[in-house]
Amino acid sequence: MDMRARPFRSVLYIPASKERALEKARKLPVDAIIFDLEDAVAPDEKLRARDTLRAALAEGGFGHRMKIVRINGFDTKWGRDDAAAVAEMACDAVLLPKVDSPEQLDALAAATGDLDLWAMMETPRGMLNAAAIAAHPQLRGMVMGTNDLARELNSRANPERTAMMPALGLCLLAAKAEGIVIIDGVYNAFKDDDGLQAESVQGRDMGFDGKSLIHPAQIDVVNAAFAPSAAELDLARRHIAAFNAAQADGQGVAVVDGRIVENLHVATAQEVLAKAQVIEKIAAE
């Protein structure tokens, strides 16, 4: 499936060491899963988690969900062995934490071959190098690591995410320039649906493709926030109809709700409708 058409509304972290969580993930209504070998796994569980994940992925059953494995960094004693193991796993992509430069992705690609690469964007240096990282030829997605970044910035959190805005904007621009997926960071208060809703709408309004999640209870809120709304779908259909009618009359533009509609608006409308169709198909599975 074209990455631009494929939904990435909800991207859930699952500890690779938890067999029960891996089993439940097969039935969760998420668009992608990050199988985590890094932060969610204790040091003495790292090796077992690798074997547990390998077996779960070999068993399959994850359906449409994109399967991304987050390994430990190459600056740890597990990273390179993780990469070698993931290269043989039945996954769709490998996610490298704390990416500071495209050279780190080169090192990962040397270990994982043709496997698609994703990058955790969670360090100040990574923010400054976001454009070069996004341009790596094997990179297909970026995930904002806002918790780690906040710690390194020594910033304070507020609902508007003021301290995060420069970093979010830099990575968003870099990803959009290269046509790759960009996923917003997690919302830590997993029982606060109102806060999650507000932050999800903010991320969607900025242009993020979806949001990373720490708990299955967050899925429904995020899926709704990042899916085309009924109003957006209605407007998309009216844009297309009005533009087609204008062209039939020999006009290059149309007017809908007092606003000009051009080719670019029609292209966006078609993408909105296509994504809605994919989401509808996923929901029917």
Buried (B, 14 or more C-beta within 10 A) or exposed (E): EEBEEBBBBBBBBBBBBBEEBBEEBBEBBBBBBBBBBBBBBEEEBBBEBBEBBBEBBEEEEBEBBBBBBBBBBBEBEBBBBBBEBBBEBEBBBBBBBBBBBBEBBEBBBEBBEEBBBBBBBBBEEBBBBBBEBBEBEBBBBBBBBBBBBBEBBEBEEEEEBEBBEEBBBBBBBBBEEBEBBBBBBBBEEBEBBEBBBBBBBBBBEBBBBBBBBBBBEBBEBBBBBBBBEEEBBEBBEBBBBBBEEBBEEEEEEBEBEEEEBEEEBBEEBEBBBBBBEBBEEBEEE
